[in-house]
Amino acid sequence: MEFRHRSRSDKDIHLPPQAVLARNSAQDRAAEQDKATPPDIAESQAEFRELAISAGAEIVGEFVQRRDRPDPATLIGKGKLQEIAGAAASAQADLILIDHELSASQQRNIEREVDARVIDRTQLILDIFARHARSREGQLQVELAQLEYMLPRLSGHGVEMSQLGGGIGTRGPGETQLETDRRKIDRRLRHIKGQLEDVRRIRAHQRSRRESVPLPTVALVGYTNAGKSTLFNALTDAGVLISARMFATLDPTIRAITLPSKRKILLSDTVGFIRNLPTTLVTAFRATLEEVQRAALLLHVADVTSPSAHEQQQQVDRVLKEIEVHTIPQIRVMNKTDLMPEAQRRSLVNSPSAIYLSAATGAGVGDLLSAIDARLQVDPLQRLRIRVPQSEGKLLSEIEARARVLKRSYRGSNVSMELEAPESLARNLRQFEVKQ
């Protein structure tokens, strides 16, 4: 677990000696309990630290607690809690962040002991989502998740939860002041769900219009901060916000791109996933994730330089299974190869299901487009030999726009071509086909 302090001045806040001693003592004891500390603990700490920074917190100390089972009353046990309370008081910390989901009673018990506000992992992620939601749909989805989280925690909080404000764990979309009366929250929940259903209907209508033309959707998925938005921009020149902060992209963005075969597809950028992603968030973002559910192909973007790249891919696969899209074909996109040593980069070998690239430099992006072309089953490519009269100017223009011409020759008033064309175009060309 970790605790944070929001600075009240422009000066750097340094951990007081008492807090340093308390923290070091806690870490030393944890190390003595088990010399073989699992390597993923440090990675988990680093990830939670990044979450806290993304929410605007300033870190003044950290504790790690390892137990065989959670303490029912406080999660972490009374002894560890007293150590944390002492260190927090020394550091004048006004906020404790815990990398675990807390029950309402555990949260209240910890707050009484440490005399500071306590935020668990779920509430912290909700806060970051509230910070980054831009569209009306995104704000509604965040508010829905916040209210569903808040509802079972009303008892015992009184005034402090009477509204969503501007601090960590209380930040909301900024449009409504929500009193913690259960009846009012239930009414607000019904209203938000109704509005989100309207969003779903609008999306369904837009999707049906898109699907009237064979234009398949390819969705970018992956762990947060894996470089999905950077790759999206490299493929589309869309100018989507690129940030090293977690969950910088919440609102889905869709752009049309042209593949080497001249087939057009819709590329969708989506929210990043994370380990132990709260179920309430997966449920609340159902409208957004529908773009993933309707995709013909998933591009699973991973940070190839991350020490926990394999585990992160497994976490994404779990979420994909949870939203029932794990059967959709995937291409693993191993991103950030520009950060690898040159000798290691030279040893990388692409396969039909895995492409190594750098979205930041553009190296390997062409290979990805070719791989998408090869894997996409919607409107599949057909190879044809045709002979078309030059008087068919409209058809010849369509061939230039939608097919890849491999060979071309002219004889008299006819044009002979060998080409690759999507099935939707090939059907119109069958009448001009030349049998070998």
N, C-alpha and C positions, 0 to 999 in steps of 0.2 A: 504494500500500500504506500501511498505517497501523500504528502501534505504540501500545500501551496500558500503563498501570501500575495495578495494584490497590493502593489506598491502605492503609497499615497504621496510619493514625491518622485522627482526625476533622478534621484541618486540611486546607485546600485544598492540592493539590500544584501548584506552578507550574513551568513548563518552565525549566530552567536556561539561562543565556545561551549556553552552548556548543551546547545542543540547538536553541535558536532560530536561531542562526547556521547550523547544519547544515541545518535544515529550510528556512530562507529561501534558502540557497544552492542546495539541490536544486530548489526551486520556480522560482527565477530561471533556472537552467539549462534546466529543462523548458520554460519559456516562450520562451527564446531558440531552442530547437531547432525550435519551431513556434509562430509568433505566433498562428496561427488555431487555437487550442485548441478542440476540439469542445465545445459547451455542455453535453453530457450528462456530462462528466467531473465537474463540480461537483455535479451531481445524484447521480451514482453515489457520490461521496465522502460526500455528506450521508446517503444511504441506508445506506452501510456504517457510518458513524458512529452512526446510530440503532440498527443491529444490535448494535454493540458496547455501547452504553448499555443496550439491552434485556437483554444478557447480564450486566450488572453491572460492566462495565469503566469505568475512568476514563481519559480520553484526555489524554495529555501531549504528543503530537506526531504529525504526519502527513507522509508523503512520497508524492510522485507520481512514478512511473517510466514513461516512454514508450519503447518499443522496437519495432523492426520485427518482431522475433520473440523468443519467450521464450528465455532462456538455459537450456540443457539441465540444467546442474548446479544453478543457484540461482534460476532463473526471471527474476531481476531484474538479474543481472550483478554481477561482483565489485566494481567501483568503487562502485556505488550501495550495495551491501551493506556496504562498509566505512564509508560515511557513516552509514548507519543504525546500525551497531554502535557508532560513536562517540557519536551522539546518544542512543542507548538507554542507554549506560553513564553519560552525563552526567545523564540523567533518572532513573537507577536503575530503569528499566523492567524488569519481570520477565516481560513477555508481549508478543509481537509478533503482530499480526493482519494477515493478507495477504488482500486482496480478489481472490483467485484460487484455483483448486484446485491443490494441490501434490501432486507424486508423493512417495512415501516417501523417495526419495533426496534430492530437493530440500529437503524438510522437515529432514532430518538435516543436510544441508550448511549450511543457513541457521542452524540452532540452534548448530552448532559455531562459526560465525563471530561470531554476536551474543551467545553465552553467555546465552541466555534461551529460554524455551519459545516455540514458534512454532505458531500455529493458522491454518489456512486458512479460506476462506469456508464450505466445506461443514461443517467441524467446528464453526464458530461457530453456524451455523444449527441444527445438531443439538443444540448446547448449549441454545439458546433453546427448542427444542422440548421438551427434557428438563425445563427449568425450568417450562414451562406445562402439561405433560401432567397431567391430573387423573384421568381414568378409567383403569381397568385396561387397556382396549383401547388408549387413547392411549399409556400407558406401554410396553405391549408393542410398539407400532409404532415408538416412538422407540428402544427398546432394539434392535430388529431393524436399524434403519438404522445405529445406532452400531456394532453388531458387524460389519455388512457393510462399513462404512467402515474399521473397525479391522483386519479380517482380513488384507488385503494389506500392512498397515503394521507387522506384528508384528516383523519382523527389525530388530534394532538398538535396540529401545526398552527391552527388559528390564523392570526394576522399575517405571519410571515409568508403564507401561501395564498394570501387574498388576491394577489395579482401577479401577472408576469411582468417582470421589470427589466433592468438592464445589466444585472450582474451575472456571473457564471452560475448556471443552474436555474436562473430565473428569467433568462432572456427569451422573449417570444417574438412573433412576427411584428409586433409593434402596433397592431391595429385594434386590439381589444384589451380591456382590463377585465380579467376573469376572477370573479369571486368564487371562493371554494365551497359554495353551497352545492351539495350533491345534485339537487334537482336542477339547478341552473346549468351545471356542467353537463348533466345528461341531455338537457335540451340543446346545449351548444354542440355536443357530440353528434346528435341527430342532424342538426343543421349542417355541420361540416361534412358528414357522410353523404348527405343529400347533394351538396355542392360538388363533392368529388365524383358522385355518380353522374352528375351532369358533365363533368370533365371527361369521364369515361365514355359517355355517349358521343360527345363531340369528337374524341379521339377515334372512336369506332367509325364514325361517319367519315372522318378524314382518311382513315385507313382503308375503308371500302372504296373511296374514290381513287386512292393510290393503287389499290389492288386491281382496279379495272384495267390497268395497264400492267403488263408483267414486269414489275420493278421490285425485285426482292430487297428485303432489309437485311443488312449485316450489322450486328450490334457489337460494340466494344464492351467487354466486361473485364474485371480484374480487381486486384487488391488496390486499396486506396494509395495514391501517390506512386503508382506503377508507371505513369506516363501516358495514360489513355488520352487525355486532352491534347498533349503534345503530338501524339500520333494522329489524332483526329485533325488537328490543324495541318500537319504535314501532308495528309491525304486530301484535304478539302480547301485549305486556305481560308478557313472559316473565322479565324481570329478569336476562338474560344479562350476564356481566361485560363492561363497556365499558372499554377501556384504549387510551391512545395508543401503548402499546408494541407492537412488531411481534409477530405470531403470538400475540396474547392468547387467540384462540379456536383450539383444536386439536380438541376433542371435539365431534362434530356434535350439534346440538340440533334437535329436530323438534317443532313445535306446529301444531295445527289452527286455521285462521282462516276467517272467513266473508266471501265477496266481496259486492259490492253486489247481485249477482243472487241472493244467498242460497245459491249453491253453496259447499260447503266444500272447502278444499284443505289439504294439509300443507305447511308452510313449513319448509325445512331451512337452518340456518346452517352454513357449512363453513369450513375453514381457508383463510386468505388465501394468495395466490400472490405470487411475487417474481421479479425477473429472475434468470436463471441458477439457477433452483431445482434443487437436486441431484437427479439421476435416482433415486438411492437413496431419497430421501424420497417421490417420486411413487410408486415401487414399494411402499415400506413402508406408505404410507397408502392402499393399494388398498381396504381394507375401508371406510374412511371415505368415499372418493371414489365408492364404489358408489352412495351416495345421489344424487350428481350424475349418474351414468350412468343411473339409473332415472328421472330427473326428466322431467316433461312440458314444463317451461318453465324457462329459466334467467334469473335477474335478475342482470345483469352490473353490479355496483356500482362506480362510479369517482368519484374525488375531482376534481370539476370545477375546483377551484382550484389543483390541482397543475400546475406548469409542464411536467411530463412526463406529463400525463394520457393523451395519445394513445399514447405509448410503453408506458405501463403497461397500457393496454387491449390492445395488441398482445402483450405478454408473457403476459397471461392467456389470450388467444386461442391462443397457442402451446401452453400447458399443456392447454387444453381439447382441442386437436387431438391432443396426445400421449396423452390418456386417452380419445380417440375419442368425444367428446361434442359436437364442433363443429357437428354437423348438428342438434342440438336447438334449437328456436326460442329466441331471446333477446330480452329487453328491456334496453336500456342505461339504467341508472339513474344519472343525473348528480347526485351527492350534494354536500352542503355549499354549497348556493346561498346560505345565510345569511351566508357569509363573502365574498360578492361585493358590489361596489358596487350601490346601489339602482338606478341607471340601467341597469346591465348586467343586473340581474335582470329588469327590466321588458321587456327585449328578447328574453328566452328564449321559445322556442316549442316546445311538446311535439309529438311525432309518435307514431304507433302503436308505433314501435320504440324511442323515446327519451323518457324522462320526466325533467324537472328537479325536484328536491325538496331539502328539508332534513330529514334524519332527526332531527336534534337538536331542531328546532322543530315538526316535524310538517307544515310547509307543503308541499303537493304530494303527500302520502301518499295522499289520496283519489283523485287522478288516477292514481297507480300502481295502486291496486286496480281501478279501472275499466279500465286498460290490460291488466291480467292477465285480467280477465273477457273482454275482447275477443279476446285472443290465444290463450287456452286452448282447445285442440281436444278435450280429453278430456271426455266427457259434455257435448257442446255444447248451447247454449241453443236452445230451440224456442219460437216464438211461436204461441199458441193462443187460440181463442175457445171457451169451454166453457159448458155449462149443467149445474149439479150440483144434485140434490135436497138440501135442507137436512137431510134425514135421514142423509145420508152424512157424519156428524160427523167420523169418523176421517180420511176423505179430505180434508175441508176443513181440518182441522188440519195435515195433511201439506203441503197447498198453502201455507198460511200460513208454515210453517217452511222450505219449500224453494224456493218460487217467488216471483217478483216480480209482484204484481198491479198491472196498469196501469189497469184500469177494472173497476168492480164495480156491479152493479145487482140489485135483488130484484124478482121477480114471482111472486106466489103462493107456492108452497112451493119454488121454485127460486132458485138464485143464478147469475147470468150474470157471467162474468169474461173479461177479456182479460188474458193474462199471458205472462210469459217463464218457462219451466221447463227444467231440465236434461233431456236425452233420457231418462235413467233414470226420471224422474217422468212425462215427457210420454207415454211408452208406456202408463202406467196411466190416463192421462186421455183417450186417443183415443176411448174409448167414449162420452165426454160431449161430444165436439167438435161445435161448430155450424159447418156449412159456410156460407161467405159467399155 
